[in-house]
Amino acid sequence: MENKPIIEYENVYDNYKYCVVFMPRGFRCGYVEIPVWHKMYRHQYGLIPVKCHGGLTYSEDYLLDKKDNTWWIGFDCSHSDDKNDIESQKKYFGDNKRDPYFDMLNFLTGNYDSGFGTIKTLDFCINECKNIIDQLNNLS
């Protein structure tokens, strides 16, 4: 059975919906919904001039398996300076349900239980989503 991403947190900030998703492979992603009235609505992430952790890596009209008249942008915390949150991964998916290939890859690349990189926490991702929203407000 395949593990599915978990919506770890969702809220509204300054009239924008946002959420943090915990991925089965042990890292978080943050997403912000761009309202239909915003000039960046339906723009590809590479054309949206906002700065966030690792840069924007997502822009689609759906989030997870929900598709409607929305436009989501987002970032991920799976970069070379990011460390997987193994404890949260165990909490959400169980110790024996993790992807053994990915565990081995993390071990070989030094991203598993090493001193390299930092875990990007839920609070970190919430703050990055709010940072994106603040920047979007300056663009409208």
C-alpha positions in Angstrom: 0.0 0.0 0.0 1.3 3.4 -1.0 1.5 6.1 1.7 -0.2 9.4 0.7 0.9 12.9 1.8 -0.7 14.2 5.0 -2.0 17.7 5.3 -0.2 18.6 8.5 -1.6 22.1 8.9 -4.0 24.5 7.0 -5.2 27.9 7.7 -5.9 31.4 6.2 -3.6 34.3 6.5 -4.5 37.7 5.1 -7.3 36.2 3.1 -5.1 33.6 1.4 -5.5 29.9 2.1 -2.3 28.0 2.8 -1.2 24.6 4.0 1.8 22.5 4.9 1.9 18.9 3.7 4.1 16.2 5.1 5.3 13.9 2.4 5.8 10.1 2.8 9.5 10.5 2.1 10.0 12.6 5.3 9.9 16.2 4.2 7.4 19.0 4.1 6.0 21.2 1.4 4.2 24.5 1.7 1.4 25.7 -0.5 -0.5 29.0 -1.0 -3.7 29.4 -3.0 -3.6 32.4 -5.3 -7.0 34.0 -5.5 -8.7 34.4 -8.9 -8.5 38.2 -8.7 -4.7 38.3 -8.2 -2.5 39.1 -11.2 -0.4 36.0 -10.6 -3.4 33.7 -10.8 -2.6 30.9 -13.3 1.0 32.0 -13.7 3.7 29.3 -13.7 5.9 29.3 -10.6 9.0 30.4 -12.6 7.3 33.6 -13.5 6.1 34.5 -10.0 8.6 36.9 -8.4 8.6 35.7 -4.8 11.4 34.3 -2.7 11.1 31.4 -0.4 13.0 28.4 0.8 14.6 26.7 -2.3 12.4 28.8 -4.6 8.9 28.0 -5.8 8.7 24.5 -7.2 4.9 24.1 -7.8 2.1 25.8 -9.6 -1.1 23.9 -10.5 -4.9 24.1 -10.5 -5.1 21.3 -7.9 -3.6 20.4 -4.6 -3.1 16.7 -3.8 -6.2 15.1 -5.4 -8.5 18.1 -5.2 -9.0 19.9 -8.5 -11.3 23.0 -8.8 -11.1 26.6 -9.9 -8.0 27.3 -7.8 -4.3 28.1 -8.4 -1.8 26.8 -5.9 1.9 27.6 -5.7 4.4 26.0 -3.4 7.9 25.1 -2.3 9.4 21.9 -1.0 11.9 21.1 1.8 13.8 18.4 0.0 17.0 20.3 -1.0 20.6 19.5 -0.3 20.6 21.6 2.9 17.4 19.9 4.2 17.3 16.9 6.4 14.4 14.5 6.6 12.2 14.6 9.6 12.5 10.9 10.5 10.5 11.2 13.8 7.5 12.8 12.0 7.8 10.2 9.3 7.5 7.5 11.8 4.6 9.2 13.6 2.6 9.6 10.4 3.5 6.5 8.5 4.9 4.1 11.0 8.5 2.9 11.2 8.0 -0.2 9.0 6.0 1.6 6.3 8.8 4.0 5.1 10.3 3.6 1.7 13.5 1.4 2.2 15.0 2.7 -1.1 14.7 6.3 0.1 16.1 5.3 3.5 19.1 3.8 1.7 19.5 6.8 -0.6 19.4 9.2 2.4 22.0 7.1 4.2 24.4 7.0 1.2 24.1 10.7 0.6 24.6 11.6 4.2 21.2 13.1 4.7 20.0 10.4 7.1 20.8 11.0 10.8 23.9 13.0 10.0 24.9 16.5 11.0 24.4 17.8 7.5 21.4 19.9 6.8 18.5 20.9 9.0 14.9 19.6 9.4 12.5 22.2 8.1 9.8 22.1 10.8 6.1 22.8 10.6 6.6 26.2 12.1 9.4 27.0 9.5 7.0 26.0 6.7 4.1 28.0 8.1 6.3 31.1 8.3 7.5 30.6 4.7 3.9 30.4 3.5 3.1 33.7 5.3 6.3 35.1 3.7 5.0 34.1 0.3 1.6 35.7 1.0 3.2 38.9 2.1 5.2 39.1 -1.1 2.0 38.3 -3.2 0.3 41.2 -1.5 3.1 43.5 -2.6 2.6 42.4 -6.2 -1.2 43.0 -6.5 
